[in-house]
Amino acid sequence: MNSREAKLQAFDRLLTIMDELREQCPWDKKQTMESLRHLTIEETYELGDAILDNDLQEVKKELGDLLLHIVFYARIGSETKDFDIADVINDICEKLISRHPHIYGDIAVADEEEVKQNWENLKLKEGKKSVLEGVPVSLPALVKANRIQDKVAGVGFDWEAPEQVFAKLKEELEELQHEVEQGNENQIESEFGDVLFSMINYARFLKVDPENALERTNKKFIKRFQYLETKAKELGKSLKQMTLEEMDVFWEEAKSI
């Protein structure tokens, strides 16, 4: 692996290239934080895909793309004299030191859960009015629910055991089924949301990331369905021309691949 000196040289090289592009490239000169925002989100999702695929070379590439965006935002910030890359790095260093008193102070912690609880309590001491202030409004609903539950658990608002969460999930499913049977359309959506929220909570207790779990299932389904499409084409049929029994044969084949 590279030495500390080599790593610093590589970062300095990136900063130099960023300065040159910002000053000389017509496209780079035009960019603003707003114009980069959607590209940054896209790069983040691409990194997430690479991680789920366990493609480490692609992870390396996508990390580079994200790092470029961070340096780009910092360069724009320096032009308005609001902040530069040193400010960005020093701020996160100070935050990490402040939020880890068990490493940089005299606080003792027993395990990971105590670290998370201290983290949330420290943020409240820093002036946040709610532990939920740090949950971005624009997060996808599934990810947001997971973050909400994780944060409130950090200050002790949580179930004690997975069995309790599972019991709550079953209760929510029963309430949903009741509304379905009653045909109460307005309440069905509400109860369905409660079921999803409980499922995400249960996943947390099982140490499962619900977003990752669902995306892995998406990928699995896509792979199997595309296998089914290929087999149908080999038979000279469209899927609409096949019976469910015929499709099920190929679906089972796909599951064994």
C-alpha angles and dihedrals in degrees: 000000000000121000122245088255092053091050092052090048091051091051091048089051091054091050090051093049091048091053091049094048093047091052100039113022115085093213096046092046091058098052123110132184088260094052091049095047099085091043090054091051090050092050090050091055091047089054089050091053092050091050092051090048089049088229100153095182089055090046088056091050094048092047087056091052091051092046089053089054092051091051090046093054090047091051090052089048091053091053091058089042091237097117142328135210092276090056090049093051096043092049093054091045091054091046092051092049092047094047094048104059088150087067104030099027141033100276117122122211129188101205149339093290092059090050090055092047092050090048093057094043091051091053090055090051088053089064106272111143094207136023086228095062090091094061107101113235092221096056115122109264096248093051091043092053090051092050092046092053093045093051098047089047087056090067095044102268097130148102118269100224141018090243090065092051092048090051089052090050091053090048091053091048090053091050090050092049090049092055091046090053090048091048092231098159095183092053096043093070091047093050091044088056090051090053092052091047090051092047090053090049091051090050089055091055090049090052090244122138102225094205092053092044093052093045091051088053090048090053092046092050093048091051093050095044092050089051088054091050091051093051092048090053091051088056091049092243137120118229089250089061093054126085121236088248091056092048092048091059092058092040090058089048090052091053090059094053 
